[in-house]
């Protein structure tokens, strides 16, 4: 896992006060990191356009222009001038080379570096900024953003448009704004540049962490004397749309649950041979998954008795967000995971009387709303689906950035529910089940070799077999 921060102002200040580093030293390291990336990846290119803003993000760009002047055909463009103290200092150093900023940007360049506005730029871009970003986006060039792409506000939203980067080189540490759903199309590949000290020393405590493939722990079997009961018994509540329960159960079985039973009082046609069916909840149940295709009028008697009294681990998805008695489960059960997409999360917040908020408002501040839910229900693990999935527990947020458009298919969410519930049945804590199930979901999609529009839920289930990390 990697630490993620709202911004790095406090981290920079700590460098000044604890390590004796100056703003100038940090800036030189920031620019050197960008220069190293450009030399390593763009050594065969010549024309370099650096668009620098009036503040310290622009000062990073001016410093970069100085470092690469002579190695590349550098055009330094200052549409707003140099206004911060460091921007003025760095511009004077650039001028000492005998170089001059250009009065207007070239129509085309091999590399475009955006250092107009960085983290903390919250107001909308003005007309000039919109025109500039639009013109840079139209260039056929390798595009690099410094810290965050210009136009992305502190919550990760284009305001109103943003620079489309192939790579974002962020300074010192990762920022939450880079991992919003709205920012994902703009940030490209993300790299972190050290600012004179290792990130181990630069970073301190935080409430957000980025998950990586290395964090995935598959449920590999090491007990040579095991049997199916060793790996748990998952029960999936089958409602009106039974196909959702079948997909969920099939994914759970593929991911290591020892036994999966679908609970329904009506016969399920064409049930796979490996899945069981029952009208009652078996005594051996070790976890329950419900909500997928359930409908809103499911009889809660089973829930209010067996699940609550026995405190069975339970995953709740989809339609469960619409039923008022979800509050009973969240308040009385100690091992709960809820996995809404943004529309379902909007309904859930209203159902629980946390707030009445629209999907658009949620998407504009996913971190904030996930944290607010987690503070209201700290025992529950929230998995908020999206381009970058957020997992919140006890006020801590974990970000899974590995999802791909392959997952934009019907049934994908049912597969995710099955993966998480399978791990809960096998004894994983709700948080570890959510983290590893989410990673397995994304990694299965990344393994898919067909066209990204062609994957089905069944294809994802097949890919699970190869997830040995």
PENORUR-V539623 format. One line per field, one symbol per residue. ss: DSSP state (H for helix, E for strand, L for the rest). phi: phi as a letter, one per 20 degrees, with the letter a starting at -180 (. if undefined). burial: I if it has 9 or more other C-alpha atoms within 8 Angstrom, else O. A space follows every 10 residues. Layout:
ss=???
phi=???
burial=???
This chain:
ss=LEEEELLLHH HHHHHHHHHL LLHHHHHHHH HHHHHHHHHH HLLLLLEEEE EELLLHHHHH HHHHHHHHEL LEEEEEELLL LLLLHHHHHH HHHHHLLLLL LELLLLLLLL EEEEELLLLL LLLLLLHHHH HHHHHHHLLL LEEEEELLLL LELLLLLELL LLLLLLEEEE ELLEEHHHHL LLLHHHHLEE EEELLLLLHH HHLLLLLEEE ELHHHLLLLL LLLLLLLHHH HLEEEEELLL LHHHHHHHHH HHHHLLLLEE EEELLLLLLL LLLLLEEELL LLLLLLEEEE LLLLLLLLLL HHHHHHHHHH LLEEEEEHHH HHLLLHHHHH HHLLLEEEEL LHHHHHHHHH HLLLLLLLHH HHHHLHHHHH HHHHHHLLLL EEEELLLLEE EEELLEEEEE LLLLHHHLLL LHHHHHHHHH HHHHHLLLLH HHHHHHHHHH HHHHHHHLLL LLLLLLHHHH HHHHHHLLL
phi=.dfccfbdff ffffffeedm edgfffffff ffffffffff dcfedcecdd edeedffffg fffffffdfo eceededdfd mddfgfffff fffffffnec feebfffbbf ccdecfcdgn feffffgfff fffffffefe bfdcdembfg oeefendfce cbfeefcddd enafdggfdf ffegfdemfd cddfdobffg efecfbdbce ecgfefcfef edefdfbfff dnceddfedf dfgfffffff ffffeoffbc ceebecfdfl fggfdecbec effegdaccb ofmfnedffe ggffeffffe lfgcdcclff feegfffgff eddeccccce egfffgffff gemeadceff fffebfffff ffffffcffe eedefrgdfd ddblnddddd eefcfgfecg nffffggfff fgfffeoffg ffffffffff gfffffffef gfeefdgfff fffgfeedl
burial=OOIIIOIIOO IIOIIIOOOO IOOOIIIIII IIIIIOIIOO OIOOOOIIII IIIIIIIIII IIIIIIIIIO OIIIIIIIOO OIOIOIIIOI IOIIIOOOOO OIOOOOOOII IIIIIIIIIO IOOOIOOOOI OOIIOIOOIO IOIIIIIIII IIIIIIIIII IIIIIIIIII IIIIIIIIII IIIIOIIIOI OIIIIOOOIO OIIOOOIIII IIOOOIOIOO OOOOOOOIIO IIIIIIIIIO IIOIIIIIII IIIIIIIIII IIIIOOOOOO OOOOIIIIOO IOOOIIIIII IIIIIOOOOO OIOIOIIIOO IIIIIIIIII IIIOOIOOII OOIIIIIIII IIIIIIIIII IIOIOOIOIO OIIIIIOOII IIIIIOIIII IIIIIIIIII IIIIIIIIII IIIIOIIOIO IIOIIIIIII IIIIIIOIOI IOIIIIIIII IIIIIIOIOO OOOOIIIOII IOIIOOIOO
